[in-house]
Amino acid sequence: MTLPTVPPVTTETPDDGTVIPPPMPPITPASTNVQQDEDWEKRFKGLQRVYDKAQSALTALQSEHATTLEGQEALKQAQRQAQTELEQTRTSLEALSKEKESLSNQLTSESSKAKRATLILAEFPDLAAFEANGLLPAAMTEEEMRDKFTKFREVYTGSVSKTVQEKLKGSSPAPTGPTTTTTTRSKEEVYARLSQLAGSRKPEDREERERLIVEWDELNKS
């Protein structure tokens, strides 16, 4: 509220010594004071409305901020979960890769064994007994197998007498029953009998073949 301006009080003294009182200040009507109070009330109410709007906006922003923080935390948790699942997937892939490699190696080994067995039965049946007892040399490829088996056959065939070779060709009948292993037989005789038993699946022939292999080893040690 603006107060009325009051002029400074002055007194004038005429030459004759008469004192003239100062003029009276203007009187403000009561209606003017009431109007000023109403103006202040309107301004207060207007400011109150502005304050209320600002407070509402602040509350909304605080709520939005809290929601954003919750969303960020949810995203962080999802990221951690995804990272964990990714690590688990990588571990599973590594395990599967190792298993695949192992199975591939097993398949290669079994395939090599099958080729080896097929080659021996088709081209070197007389060496089947030696293969059954792990006496034939190892080889990686079929060509290498054929070369080594041929040399193996030449070495052992070269030490067999002509008489035994004739027996192998069928000049003498092969024994029909199990042969008793003795230490008096020569290498040629043991080799000849092993060749005759090569490829046989009869239980008695297998047993005899195993005894002959032991006898063959003993003869080669002497």
Summary of the structure (lengths in Angstrom):
residues: 222
radius of gyration: 59.6
end to end distance: 136.9
largest distance: 188.1
contacts: 466
relative contact order: 0.05
helix: 71%
strand: 1%
